[in-house]
Amino acid sequence: MRNVIRRIHVVVTASRERHPYFWSDAGRLTELLESHGSEQFDAHAAPELADAIVFVGSEDPAMADIRGHPLFRRFPSKSFAFHAGDEPLPTLPGIYASIPKRWHDPRVYRGGFYLRASLNGAINNAAGLPAKYLFSFIGAMDNHPVRGKLGSIRCDNALLIDSGRDQLPNDQAHERFVRSLRESSFVLCPRGGGTSSFRIFETMQAGRVPVIISDDWVEPSGPEWHDFAVRVREAELDAIPQRLSALQERAPEMGARARKAWEAWFSPQQAGATVVGWLNELRQSMENHGPFRMPWSMRARYSFRVAKCQLARFRNMDSTT
């Protein structure tokens, strides 16, 4: 492959106060890139020398802060996004955990993952261990309509808990969630505010089978998802008990494959290489097909969002003067 990426410069344009998660993600990305494993790789390159400039997160869902940044204006052809936010308008090439299918173009985008899930040492491999429940879900049920319907699923051998309704301290709630992964053959992974879910990757780490409930989710390239994951349409939740009961004998094998896929693509030892590999693919694709250009439908939405944000800022300024 021509022009292999060996030097990366990581940038955060979002406010640290308003978006601390993106700043944490920048640190996580740098840590994982440092574990890339090649002595010739530099995760702290100066922007002038970098093969890729990676903007982590954004202040604005339309990424106007990135597109207006001096580094993007100076080096647009080697600028990429790594975005784990819920509703991105992908106005530059890159890796997006929750890119909707309507915007996805494999020439300029990759479905992404959550860096936090690659560095969660609290989840151990339970592949092959006996499970107490056929399936489980512990999480908030009020941040998307599909989650609100999970409580209506009827199954005697399932664990379904709306964590938004209980008052457990964070450490106890996380311990309960980790235990539920260990005790379940299948784990429901419904979309939330974004099309993706942390649970997909946490379930893989635990060696259990993710049941992905998100019609608009774009799976990250690389893993053979059909070997270890179950996709359920958002309108077919009632069929979950029957479908998973039919797959129960295969659950240990599928869980073991899920764990192997996590180790190969999203583990702390491999996640950096996964990101670099995707960036290489995107850079090569754009060399073959030409620079990224926003489609007209995206351009119109981008202009609307920028105008909306500018209006909000002006109103905020008026209210403080």
N, C-alpha and C positions, 0 to 999 in steps of 0.2 A: 504494500500500500504506500502510495506517495505521501510525503509530508506527514509522517506519523507524529502525533502530539506527544512531546516529551516535557514541555514546560507550560505550566498553567498559572495564571494570575487570578485570584479570587477577590471579588468586589461585592460589597453590600451597599446599596443606595438607600434602603429603607431606614427610617428613624429607629434608633435603638430603643427609645422609650416606647414607641407605639408598636413596634414589631420585634420584640426581643427574640421570638422564635427564629426569625430569619438570621439574626446575628449568631444564635446558637448553631443553626444549620451551617453557617459559614465555617465555624470552628470544627464542626463534625466533618464537613467535607474535606477540609484541610487535613484533619487527622487521618481520614481514610485514604486520601491521596498519598500521604506520607508512608502509608503501608502498602503502596502500590507494588513494591518489591523490586523495582529496577534502580540500580545505582545511577543510571543516566537520567532518571526522572526528577524534575524539580517542581515542587508544589508551591514554591514561593517566588516564582519568576517575576522580574520586572515586566510591566505591561509591554514595553517596547520589544522585549526579547521573547515574550510568551508566544507559544503556538496557539493558545486559546485563552480568552478572557471570559471567566464564568461569573455572571451576575446571579447572586443567590437571593431569591425572593424579590420583592419590589414594594415600594410605598403605595403604588397605584395598581389596581387590578389590570389596567390596560398597559402598564409598564412604561408610562410616559416618562417617569423619572429615569429609567434606564436609557430610553431612546434619546433623552436629552443630555445624558451624561457625557462629559468630554472624552472618556475612553471609548464609548460606543461610537461617537461621532468620528473619532480619529481612526478606530479600527473596527468598522462594522463587519468586515468579512470574517473576523475571527472572534466575534462576540457571541456568546451563548447564554441561555438562562438555565439555572437549576431551580425549579420552583415547586414547592410542596404545598402551596396555598390551595384553597378550595375552589375558587372560581376564576382561574386565569383567563385573560384574553391573550393568547400567545403571539404577541406582536414581534417576537424575535425567535430565531431557531433555538432549540434546546430540549431539555429533559423536564417533563411536567408530570407530577404524580397524578393530577386530576384533569388532564386535558380531555375535553369532551370529544366524542367521536366525530361530531360535525366539523371540528377544526383539524382533526388529525390528518397529517400528510407525512408519511414515513420518509420522505425526502428531506424534511427539515425538522421533524419532531421525533422524540421517543417518549413512550409512556414511562413514567418514573416510579420511584419508591421513596420511602421515608428514611432519612439518614438516622433518625432516632431509633428506628426499629433495628438498624444494623448494629447498634451499640448498646442493646438492652441485655445486660448480663444476667438479669433476674430470671430469664426464661431458659429452662433446660430442655434437652431432647427427651421427649416421652415416647418416641416411636417404638412400637412393639409392646408397650406396657398396656395392661388391661384398662379399659375405660368404663367409667361408671354410667355415663350418659351417652345416648345416641348422638345428641347434638346440644349445643349451648349457645347462648348469647348473653353477655353482661355488658351493658352500656346504656347510654342515653337513648331514649326512644322518641324524643321530641324534636330532633334537629333535621328530620326529613320525613315525609309522609310514609315512605316504605318502612321506616323503623317503627312508626306508630302502629303499624299493622302486625308487627311481630308478636305482640302479646295475645293476639287472637289465634295463633297457631295451637292446635290441640295435639299433644303427644304426651303420653304418660312417662316417657323416658327421656325428657328434655329438661334443661335448666335455662329458664328465661327470666332475667332480672333487669328491670329498668333502674339503672344506677342513678338516674336523675331524681328518683323518688326516695332514696334512702340517705342516711346521714353518716355513713361510714367515713372516718378520717381517710385521707388519701393513701397512706401506707397500708391500711387494712383493706381498702378497696382494691388496690393493686395486687395485694397478696391473694385476695379472693379471685381476681381475674386470672392470675397466673395458675392458681389451683384448678380453675375451671378448664383451662387449656389442657392441663395434664389429665383431667378426668373425662374428657369428651372425645369421642371418635371423630366427630365433625364439629366445626365451629362456624356459625353464621357470621358472614362478613358483609353486612349491608352498607351501602353508600351512606354518607352523612351529608354535610354541607358541600362536599366535593364528590366526585365520581368514585374516588378510591377510598381505602380504609387502612389504617395502621394494622388492623386485625389480620389482613391477608398475610402480611409478612411475619407478624408475631406467631400466627398459627403455623406457618411453614417452619419457623424456628423451633417450635415446640414438637415438630414431627407429627402434627395432626392435619386433617384435611380441611382446607378452606372452602367454604360454600359462599361463592361470590354473588351477591345480589346487587347488581348495578348494570342496567342495560347500556349505559353510556360509557362504561369503563374501558380504557385502552390498556391492554395488558403489556407490561414491559417485554421487549424482545429478548430472546435468549432461552429462558426456561420452556420446557415442553408442558405448558399449562394443562393441556387435556389429559396428561398422564396422572396428575395428582390433585387437580382442583375440580370442583363442581360449580357450574354456572346455572343460576336459577333466575328466570325472568322476574321482574318486579311484580308483575301481575299474577304470578303463579306460586305465591307463598303457601297456599293451602296444600300444594302437592309435595311440600318438603318432607314431611314424615314418611310418606310412601316411597319417595325417591331415595331417601337416605337409608331406609330399612332395606331396600333392594341392594344397596351398595355396601351394607355393613360388613360382609365377609371380606370385601376388598379394602376396607379402611386401613388395616395395619400396613399393607403394601403401599397404598397411596400416601399414607402419612410418612413412611420411610422415604418415598420419592420426593415428597414435599421438603423434607429436611435436607436431602441431598441437593435439591435445587437451591435452597436457601444458602447452603454452604458454598455452592459453586458460583452464585451470583450476588448474594446480598449480605454475606457474613462480613465481619470486620476485616478478615484477611483478603476478601475478594471484591468488596463493594467498590473500592477505589478503581480497581482494574475494570469493573463493569462500566463505571462512569467514563473512564478514559476511552474504553472501547466504543461506547456509543458516540462520544464526541468525535472520535476518528471517523466513524461511519458517516456522521452528519457532515463533517468537513469534506470528506471525499465526495459525498453526494452533491454538495453544492458546487464543488469544482467541476463535476460532470454535468450538472443541470443548470448552473448559473446561480447568481446570488438570490437570497430570499427576497420575495416581494409579497407584501400583504395582499390577499385577495380583496376585491372591492367590497364584499360583504363585511369583512373584518375591518377594512379601512373606515367604512362608515360608522361602525360601532366604536372604533377607536376614537374617532373625532368626537362622537357624542359623549363618550366617557371623559375625555380630556376636558371638554367644555363643562361638563357637570362638576368635575373636580375643581376647576378654576372658579366656577360660580360659588361652590361651597367655601373655598378659601376666601373669596371676596366678602362673603356674608360673615365669615368668622372674623375677618379684619374689621368690618363695620361694627360688629358687636363688642369689640374690645377697644374701640376708640371713643 
